[in-house]
Amino acid sequence: MVLFNWVAPNDYGFNLCRSFKQDSATRQMPLIILSGSSGEEDKVKELELGADDYLSKPYSSSELAARLHVQLRRIDSGKVRPCLTFERIALDEDALRVYIEGRPVHLGPTEYRMLAAFMSRPGRPFTREQLLERAGRRKGDVDIRSVDVHIGRLRKVLNQKKTNYPLRTIRGIGYALG
C-alpha cells in the first residue's frame, strides 16, 4: 500500500500518480492520495489517473485507518486483477481501459476483447473463429470476415504513434500479437 502526501496537486503529483499506476512493479498496489487540496477537479483528476482513494487534509487518523482497511480488503478479496502488458501497451481489466505509452486510447468492445485475447497469449496465433468467440460473438451471428475489419481498427489504434506494434497476419491461420 502506498500513500502519496503532497501539499497541493501539481503536474509533478499527477505525473507521479500516472507513472505509479502504469509501472508493472507498482500498478497492483493500492494508492491513496493525501492532499491539502480539496478541490473537486483535483480529486477527479487523481482518481481518473488511477488513485484508489483520495483524502483531503485535515483528516482524522480513524478515517485514514478505515480507508486503508477498505483497500486491504479489496486486495484480500482478489478484486484487484493484474493488468496485461505487451511492450508499451497496457490493458487494465478492472477499468476496461487500454494505454499506449501511458496514454489512454479508445477501443470499441470487440476490439478491446480481441486485444485482451492477444495480450493474454502474445505470439500465439488466433483463428478468426477464436477471435469471434473471445469477443463474445457467435459464428452464425456475424460474418467471419468482420474480424478483418476489427483487426484493421485495432492496428490503426495501436500504430497511431508510429510505433510498430506487430499485430501479424498469419496466412491460412489468423492473427497474432508479437
C-alpha positions as CSV (number, residue, x, y, z in Angstrom):
1,M,0.0,0.0,0.0
2,V,1.3,3.4,-0.9
3,L,0.2,6.8,0.4
4,F,1.2,9.9,-1.5
5,N,1.2,13.0,0.5
6,W,1.6,16.4,-1.1
7,V,0.6,19.9,-0.1
8,A,-1.0,20.9,-3.4
9,P,-1.7,19.0,-6.5
10,N,0.5,19.9,-9.4
11,D,1.8,18.3,-12.6
12,Y,4.5,16.5,-10.7
13,G,1.9,14.8,-8.5
14,F,-0.3,14.0,-11.4
15,N,2.7,12.5,-13.4
16,L,3.8,10.6,-10.3
17,C,0.3,9.1,-9.9
18,R,0.1,8.2,-13.6
19,S,3.6,6.6,-13.6
20,F,2.9,4.6,-10.4
21,K,-0.2,3.1,-11.9
22,Q,1.4,2.2,-15.2
23,D,4.5,0.7,-13.9
24,S,4.2,-3.1,-13.8
25,A,6.0,-3.3,-10.4
26,T,3.6,-0.9,-8.6
27,R,0.3,-0.9,-10.5
28,Q,-1.3,-3.5,-8.3
29,M,-0.6,-1.6,-5.1
30,P,-3.4,0.5,-3.8
31,L,-2.7,4.2,-4.0
32,I,-4.3,6.7,-1.6
33,I,-3.7,10.4,-2.2
34,L,-3.4,12.6,0.9
35,S,-3.6,16.2,-0.2
36,G,-4.0,19.7,1.0
37,S,-6.3,20.5,-1.9
38,S,-10.0,19.8,-1.5
39,G,-11.0,21.0,-5.0
40,E,-13.3,18.7,-6.9
41,E,-11.3,19.0,-10.1
42,D,-8.1,17.8,-8.4
43,K,-9.8,14.8,-6.8
44,V,-11.4,13.8,-10.0
45,K,-8.2,14.1,-12.0
46,E,-6.2,12.0,-9.4
47,L,-8.9,9.3,-9.4
48,E,-9.0,9.2,-13.2
49,L,-5.2,8.8,-13.2
50,G,-5.6,5.7,-11.1
51,A,-5.6,6.7,-7.5
52,D,-7.7,4.2,-5.5
53,D,-8.8,6.8,-2.9
54,Y,-8.3,10.5,-2.1
55,L,-8.3,12.2,1.3
56,S,-8.2,16.0,1.8
57,K,-6.4,17.5,4.7
58,P,-7.3,17.8,7.5
59,Y,-8.5,14.2,8.0
60,S,-8.7,12.0,11.1
61,S,-6.5,9.1,11.7
62,S,-9.6,6.9,12.2
63,E,-10.9,7.8,8.7
64,L,-7.4,7.1,7.2
65,A,-7.3,3.8,9.0
66,A,-10.8,2.8,7.7
67,R,-9.8,3.7,4.1
68,L,-6.6,1.6,4.5
69,H,-8.7,-1.3,5.7
70,V,-11.0,-1.0,2.7
71,Q,-8.0,-1.1,0.3
72,L,-6.6,-4.1,2.1
73,R,-10.0,-5.9,1.9
74,R,-10.0,-5.2,-1.8
75,I,-6.6,-6.9,-2.2
76,D,-7.5,-9.8,0.0
77,S,-10.8,-10.4,-1.8
78,G,-9.0,-10.8,-5.1
79,K,-10.8,-7.9,-6.8
80,V,-7.5,-6.5,-7.9
81,R,-6.6,-8.1,-11.2
82,P,-3.3,-7.7,-12.9
83,C,-3.1,-5.5,-16.0
84,L,-2.0,-7.3,-19.2
85,T,1.1,-5.7,-20.7
86,F,2.9,-6.1,-24.0
87,E,5.8,-3.8,-24.8
88,R,4.3,-0.4,-24.3
89,I,0.6,-1.4,-24.3
90,A,-1.2,-1.9,-21.0
91,L,-4.7,-3.3,-20.7
92,D,-6.4,-2.7,-17.4
93,E,-9.1,-5.4,-17.0
94,D,-10.6,-3.8,-13.9
95,A,-11.1,-0.4,-15.5
96,L,-11.6,-1.8,-19.1
97,R,-9.0,0.7,-20.4
98,V,-6.1,0.5,-22.7
99,Y,-3.0,2.6,-22.5
100,I,-0.3,3.1,-25.1
101,E,2.9,4.6,-23.8
102,G,0.9,5.8,-20.7
103,R,-1.8,7.5,-22.7
104,P,-5.4,6.1,-22.7
105,V,-6.7,5.1,-26.1
106,H,-10.3,4.3,-27.1
107,L,-11.3,0.9,-28.4
108,G,-14.7,-0.5,-29.2
109,P,-15.8,-3.5,-27.1
110,T,-15.0,-6.0,-29.8
111,E,-11.5,-4.6,-30.4
112,Y,-10.9,-4.5,-26.6
113,R,-11.8,-8.2,-26.2
114,M,-9.7,-9.2,-29.2
115,L,-6.7,-7.2,-27.8
116,A,-7.2,-8.9,-24.4
117,A,-7.1,-12.2,-26.1
118,F,-3.9,-11.3,-27.9
119,M,-2.3,-9.9,-24.8
120,S,-3.2,-12.9,-22.7
121,R,-1.0,-15.1,-25.0
122,P,1.4,-12.9,-27.0
123,G,2.8,-14.7,-30.0
124,R,0.0,-17.3,-30.1
125,P,-2.0,-17.2,-33.3
126,F,-5.8,-17.0,-33.1
127,T,-8.1,-18.0,-35.8
128,R,-11.0,-15.7,-36.9
129,E,-13.4,-18.1,-35.2
130,Q,-11.4,-18.0,-31.9
131,L,-11.3,-14.2,-32.0
132,L,-15.1,-14.0,-32.6
133,E,-15.6,-16.4,-29.6
134,R,-13.3,-14.3,-27.4
135,A,-15.2,-11.2,-28.5
136,G,-18.5,-12.7,-27.3
137,R,-19.9,-13.2,-30.8
138,R,-21.1,-16.5,-32.3
139,K,-20.0,-17.6,-35.7
140,G,-23.6,-17.7,-37.1
141,D,-24.5,-14.3,-35.8
142,V,-21.8,-12.4,-37.7
143,D,-19.8,-12.7,-40.9
144,I,-16.5,-14.4,-40.1
145,R,-14.7,-11.8,-42.3
146,S,-15.8,-9.0,-40.0
147,V,-12.9,-10.0,-37.8
148,D,-10.7,-8.4,-40.5
149,V,-12.5,-5.1,-40.1
150,H,-11.9,-5.2,-36.3
151,I,-8.3,-6.1,-36.8
152,G,-7.9,-3.2,-39.1
153,R,-9.3,-0.8,-36.5
154,L,-7.1,-2.4,-33.8
155,R,-4.0,-1.9,-36.0
156,K,-4.9,1.7,-36.6
157,V,-5.1,2.5,-32.9
158,L,-2.0,0.5,-32.0
159,N,0.1,2.2,-34.7
160,Q,-1.2,5.8,-34.2
161,K,2.1,6.8,-32.5
162,K,4.2,5.5,-35.5
163,T,5.5,2.8,-33.2
164,N,5.5,-0.7,-34.7
165,Y,3.2,-3.0,-32.7
166,P,3.4,-6.2,-34.5
167,L,-0.2,-7.4,-34.9
168,R,0.7,-10.0,-37.5
169,T,-1.4,-11.7,-40.1
170,I,-0.5,-15.4,-40.3
171,R,-1.6,-16.6,-43.7
172,G,-4.1,-19.5,-43.6
173,I,-4.4,-19.3,-39.8
174,G,-5.4,-15.9,-38.5
175,Y,-3.6,-13.2,-36.4
176,A,-1.1,-13.0,-33.6
177,L,0.4,-10.2,-31.4
178,G,4.2,-10.2,-31.4
